[in-house]
Amino acid sequence: MKTIDCCGKTCPLPVIETKNALEKEGINEIAVLVDNPISRENVMRFLQSQGFSVSVMEENNVHRIEASRSGREEEKTVTTAQKLLVFIDGETIGRGSEELGAILMKSFLLTLKELNPLPWRIIFINSGVRLAVEDSQFIAALHELAALGTDILSCGMCLDYYGIRDRLAAGRVSNMFEIASSFLEATNVIKP
């Protein structure tokens, strides 16, 4: 089993190093060592998205993520389904009145559930992450979109910068690798 030591590295580096090892060596078993819960979650999520079964052991504040998949990689099917990505990098829409910008943002988020196709993923970055925390006026709309199947991601680095990671109330914490990959995977991107 190939082992990669990513202790002392912050995301997205552990995910990138894991991805590179998988691509270069074509392996079906891997162990990744990380020393923080954010990297643990991001590496686990990445490995699972690549068809790996994942288990985690922790000893002395080091998380050992072991992953394996069957000898043959599952055939990937090409899909023509549209993947609409919504990218929100602030708390308001437009320039000028902040009050009007907040009203426009609320209207925009409420309108998303009426689109066909529904958004595949909504990404919040920079101050936009404040829209997905408890007490935000947008939480009900985000929960409704999530219930309809929209994946809601908030940048972990941004949540930490604003000191609000523990207040995230809609969706999940993500990382820059997953965010950048989402742009590649999306068929359409909307940025209000």
Contacts in CASP RR format, 6 or more apart in sequence:
PFRMAT RR
TARGET T0000
AUTHOR 0000-0000-0000
METHOD contacts of the structure
MODEL  1
MKTIDCCGKTCPLPVIETKNALEKEGINEIAVLVDNPISRENVMRFLQSQ
GFSVSVMEENNVHRIEASRSGREEEKTVTTAQKLLVFIDGETIGRGSEEL
GAILMKSFLLTLKELNPLPWRIIFINSGVRLAVEDSQFIAALHELAALGT
DILSCGMCLDYYGIRDRLAAGRVSNMFEIASSFLEATNVIKP
1 29 0 8 1.000
1 30 0 8 1.000
1 31 0 8 1.000
1 66 0 8 1.000
1 68 0 8 1.000
2 21 0 8 1.000
2 25 0 8 1.000
2 27 0 8 1.000
2 29 0 8 1.000
2 30 0 8 1.000
2 31 0 8 1.000
3 30 0 8 1.000
3 31 0 8 1.000
3 32 0 8 1.000
3 33 0 8 1.000
4 14 0 8 1.000
4 17 0 8 1.000
4 18 0 8 1.000
4 21 0 8 1.000
4 30 0 8 1.000
4 31 0 8 1.000
4 32 0 8 1.000
4 33 0 8 1.000
5 33 0 8 1.000
6 13 0 8 1.000
6 14 0 8 1.000
6 17 0 8 1.000
6 18 0 8 1.000
6 32 0 8 1.000
6 33 0 8 1.000
6 34 0 8 1.000
6 39 0 8 1.000
6 43 0 8 1.000
7 33 0 8 1.000
7 34 0 8 1.000
7 35 0 8 1.000
7 62 0 8 1.000
8 35 0 8 1.000
8 36 0 8 1.000
9 17 0 8 1.000
9 34 0 8 1.000
9 39 0 8 1.000
10 36 0 8 1.000
10 38 0 8 1.000
10 39 0 8 1.000
11 38 0 8 1.000
11 39 0 8 1.000
11 42 0 8 1.000
11 156 0 8 1.000
11 157 0 8 1.000
11 175 0 8 1.000
11 176 0 8 1.000
11 177 0 8 1.000
12 42 0 8 1.000
12 175 0 8 1.000
12 176 0 8 1.000
12 177 0 8 1.000
12 178 0 8 1.000
14 32 0 8 1.000
14 34 0 8 1.000
14 39 0 8 1.000
14 42 0 8 1.000
14 43 0 8 1.000
15 39 0 8 1.000
15 42 0 8 1.000
15 43 0 8 1.000
15 46 0 8 1.000
15 175 0 8 1.000
15 177 0 8 1.000
15 178 0 8 1.000
16 177 0 8 1.000
17 32 0 8 1.000
18 30 0 8 1.000
18 32 0 8 1.000
18 43 0 8 1.000
18 46 0 8 1.000
18 47 0 8 1.000
19 46 0 8 1.000
19 177 0 8 1.000
21 27 0 8 1.000
21 30 0 8 1.000
22 30 0 8 1.000
22 50 0 8 1.000
28 68 0 8 1.000
28 69 0 8 1.000
28 70 0 8 1.000
28 71 0 8 1.000
28 73 0 8 1.000
29 66 0 8 1.000
29 67 0 8 1.000
29 68 0 8 1.000
30 47 0 8 1.000
30 52 0 8 1.000
30 66 0 8 1.000
30 67 0 8 1.000
30 68 0 8 1.000
31 64 0 8 1.000
31 65 0 8 1.000
31 66 0 8 1.000
31 67 0 8 1.000
32 43 0 8 1.000
32 47 0 8 1.000
32 64 0 8 1.000
32 65 0 8 1.000
32 67 0 8 1.000
33 62 0 8 1.000
33 63 0 8 1.000
33 64 0 8 1.000
33 65 0 8 1.000
34 40 0 8 1.000
34 43 0 8 1.000
34 62 0 8 1.000
34 63 0 8 1.000
34 65 0 8 1.000
35 61 0 8 1.000
35 62 0 8 1.000
35 63 0 8 1.000
36 63 0 8 1.000
37 63 0 8 1.000
38 156 0 8 1.000
38 173 0 8 1.000
38 175 0 8 1.000
39 63 0 8 1.000
40 56 0 8 1.000
40 63 0 8 1.000
40 65 0 8 1.000
41 173 0 8 1.000
42 174 0 8 1.000
42 175 0 8 1.000
42 177 0 8 1.000
42 178 0 8 1.000
43 65 0 8 1.000
44 54 0 8 1.000
44 56 0 8 1.000
44 65 0 8 1.000
45 178 0 8 1.000
46 177 0 8 1.000
46 178 0 8 1.000
47 54 0 8 1.000
47 65 0 8 1.000
47 67 0 8 1.000
48 54 0 8 1.000
50 69 0 8 1.000
51 69 0 8 1.000
51 73 0 8 1.000
51 74 0 8 1.000
52 67 0 8 1.000
52 68 0 8 1.000
52 69 0 8 1.000
53 67 0 8 1.000
53 68 0 8 1.000
53 69 0 8 1.000
54 65 0 8 1.000
54 66 0 8 1.000
54 67 0 8 1.000
55 65 0 8 1.000
55 66 0 8 1.000
55 67 0 8 1.000
56 63 0 8 1.000
56 64 0 8 1.000
56 65 0 8 1.000
56 66 0 8 1.000
57 63 0 8 1.000
57 64 0 8 1.000
57 66 0 8 1.000
58 64 0 8 1.000
81 117 0 8 1.000
82 117 0 8 1.000
82 120 0 8 1.000
82 187 0 8 1.000
82 188 0 8 1.000
83 120 0 8 1.000
83 121 0 8 1.000
83 185 0 8 1.000
83 186 0 8 1.000
83 187 0 8 1.000
83 188 0 8 1.000
84 115 0 8 1.000
84 117 0 8 1.000
84 118 0 8 1.000
84 119 0 8 1.000
84 120 0 8 1.000
84 186 0 8 1.000
84 187 0 8 1.000
84 188 0 8 1.000
84 189 0 8 1.000
84 190 0 8 1.000
85 119 0 8 1.000
85 120 0 8 1.000
85 121 0 8 1.000
85 122 0 8 1.000
85 123 0 8 1.000
85 182 0 8 1.000
85 183 0 8 1.000
85 185 0 8 1.000
85 186 0 8 1.000
85 188 0 8 1.000
85 189 0 8 1.000
85 190 0 8 1.000
86 112 0 8 1.000
86 119 0 8 1.000
86 121 0 8 1.000
86 122 0 8 1.000
86 123 0 8 1.000
86 189 0 8 1.000
86 190 0 8 1.000
86 191 0 8 1.000
86 192 0 8 1.000
87 123 0 8 1.000
87 125 0 8 1.000
87 183 0 8 1.000
87 189 0 8 1.000
87 190 0 8 1.000
87 191 0 8 1.000
88 105 0 8 1.000
88 122 0 8 1.000
88 123 0 8 1.000
88 124 0 8 1.000
88 125 0 8 1.000
88 128 0 8 1.000
88 131 0 8 1.000
88 191 0 8 1.000
88 192 0 8 1.000
89 124 0 8 1.000
89 125 0 8 1.000
89 126 0 8 1.000
89 127 0 8 1.000
89 128 0 8 1.000
89 191 0 8 1.000
90 125 0 8 1.000
90 126 0 8 1.000
90 127 0 8 1.000
90 128 0 8 1.000
90 130 0 8 1.000
90 131 0 8 1.000
91 102 0 8 1.000
91 105 0 8 1.000
91 127 0 8 1.000
91 128 0 8 1.000
91 130 0 8 1.000
91 131 0 8 1.000
92 98 0 8 1.000
92 100 0 8 1.000
92 101 0 8 1.000
92 102 0 8 1.000
92 104 0 8 1.000
92 105 0 8 1.000
93 101 0 8 1.000
93 104 0 8 1.000
93 105 0 8 1.000
93 108 0 8 1.000
93 192 0 8 1.000
94 101 0 8 1.000
94 104 0 8 1.000
94 192 0 8 1.000
102 137 0 8 1.000
104 192 0 8 1.000
105 131 0 8 1.000
105 138 0 8 1.000
105 192 0 8 1.000
106 137 0 8 1.000
106 138 0 8 1.000
106 141 0 8 1.000
108 192 0 8 1.000
109 131 0 8 1.000
109 138 0 8 1.000
109 141 0 8 1.000
109 142 0 8 1.000
109 145 0 8 1.000
110 141 0 8 1.000
112 118 0 8 1.000
112 119 0 8 1.000
112 122 0 8 1.000
112 141 0 8 1.000
112 145 0 8 1.000
112 150 0 8 1.000
113 141 0 8 1.000
113 144 0 8 1.000
113 145 0 8 1.000
113 148 0 8 1.000
118 145 0 8 1.000
118 148 0 8 1.000
118 149 0 8 1.000
118 150 0 8 1.000
119 145 0 8 1.000
119 150 0 8 1.000
119 190 0 8 1.000
120 150 0 8 1.000
120 151 0 8 1.000
120 186 0 8 1.000
121 150 0 8 1.000
121 151 0 8 1.000
121 152 0 8 1.000
121 153 0 8 1.000
121 182 0 8 1.000
121 186 0 8 1.000
122 142 0 8 1.000
122 145 0 8 1.000
122 150 0 8 1.000
122 151 0 8 1.000
122 152 0 8 1.000
122 153 0 8 1.000
123 153 0 8 1.000
123 154 0 8 1.000
123 155 0 8 1.000
123 174 0 8 1.000
123 179 0 8 1.000
123 182 0 8 1.000
124 131 0 8 1.000
124 132 0 8 1.000
124 152 0 8 1.000
124 153 0 8 1.000
124 154 0 8 1.000
124 155 0 8 1.000
124 158 0 8 1.000
125 154 0 8 1.000
125 155 0 8 1.000
125 158 0 8 1.000
125 179 0 8 1.000
126 155 0 8 1.000
126 158 0 8 1.000
127 158 0 8 1.000
127 162 0 8 1.000
128 158 0 8 1.000
129 154 0 8 1.000
129 155 0 8 1.000
129 156 0 8 1.000
129 158 0 8 1.000
129 159 0 8 1.000
129 162 0 8 1.000
129 164 0 8 1.000
129 168 0 8 1.000
130 136 0 8 1.000
130 162 0 8 1.000
130 164 0 8 1.000
131 138 0 8 1.000
131 142 0 8 1.000
132 138 0 8 1.000
132 139 0 8 1.000
132 142 0 8 1.000
132 152 0 8 1.000
132 154 0 8 1.000
132 168 0 8 1.000
132 169 0 8 1.000
132 170 0 8 1.000
132 171 0 8 1.000
133 164 0 8 1.000
133 167 0 8 1.000
133 168 0 8 1.000
133 169 0 8 1.000
134 167 0 8 1.000
134 168 0 8 1.000
134 169 0 8 1.000
135 167 0 8 1.000
136 169 0 8 1.000
136 170 0 8 1.000
138 170 0 8 1.000
139 169 0 8 1.000
139 170 0 8 1.000
142 152 0 8 1.000
142 170 0 8 1.000
142 171 0 8 1.000
143 170 0 8 1.000
145 152 0 8 1.000
146 152 0 8 1.000
146 170 0 8 1.000
146 171 0 8 1.000
151 171 0 8 1.000
152 170 0 8 1.000
152 171 0 8 1.000
152 172 0 8 1.000
153 171 0 8 1.000
153 172 0 8 1.000
153 173 0 8 1.000
153 174 0 8 1.000
153 178 0 8 1.000
153 179 0 8 1.000
153 182 0 8 1.000
154 168 0 8 1.000
154 171 0 8 1.000
154 172 0 8 1.000
154 173 0 8 1.000
154 174 0 8 1.000
155 174 0 8 1.000
155 175 0 8 1.000
155 176 0 8 1.000
155 179 0 8 1.000
156 165 0 8 1.000
156 173 0 8 1.000
156 174 0 8 1.000
156 175 0 8 1.000
157 175 0 8 1.000
157 176 0 8 1.000
159 165 0 8 1.000
159 168 0 8 1.000
159 173 0 8 1.000
165 173 0 8 1.000
183 189 0 8 1.000
END
